[in-house]
């Protein structure tokens, strides 16, 4: 699943616009904010990863026969994976403007169910809702998964392609790329993780770990109500079973090298 231990890189540049994060001057950040939530699990993630009982297909040096069934699924599902990301980008979900947040949350839950999560529920807060979901793979170990479904504002005048069109564009030196708000931060990496779950299921395999999923819709405005999501009793009980917390990022591949 890559290297999930670097929890300091929470801000990513979008492909087309380099936006600096607005300051949160005058706002008090709760003690249990997103950063504390992720960093607090980092130590146990390192220790837990070494002890995970991986299924045969996920082990280093696994026989080719164990992996061969999954790799074709990745290629076969490439088109639908790109379309899933495009559809997600095309749904604006901007907490700072209260734009598309209900639809964005509902879409997040639907994508989780389609990827194999047995239950996905909306978690009300005093702001935008969070999402809590679980995937029981019958594995001996459980991993937490953090997502954000909100994105920053976008000024179309600053983009070479409309930010919510999610157009496929040929870029010299790169090939075809998806241009859109969220393509890098953070819907692209998150959609890639969901694509992996689809490929594993399509091959008739199971995830190597159970998953406890938490998401918020206010990361881009400082996560003011995230504590109300993770402090719910049912969420706390599920998170206590986790060996660590993982957050898909655009730099995952480079960090894993």
ABEGO torsion letter per residue (X at the ends): XEBAABAABABBBBBGBBBBBBBABGBBBBABBAAAAAAAAAAAAAAAAAABBBBAAABBGBBAAAAAAAAAAAAAAAAAAAAAAAAAAABBBBAAAGBGAAAAAAAAAAAAAAAGBABBBBBBBABBBBBBBBBBAGBABBBBBBBBABBBBBBAAABABBAAAGBBBBBBGAEBBBBEBGAAOAAAAAAAAAAAAAAAAAAGBBBABBBBBBBBAAAAAGGAAAAAAAABAAAAAAAAABAEBBBBBAAAAAAAX
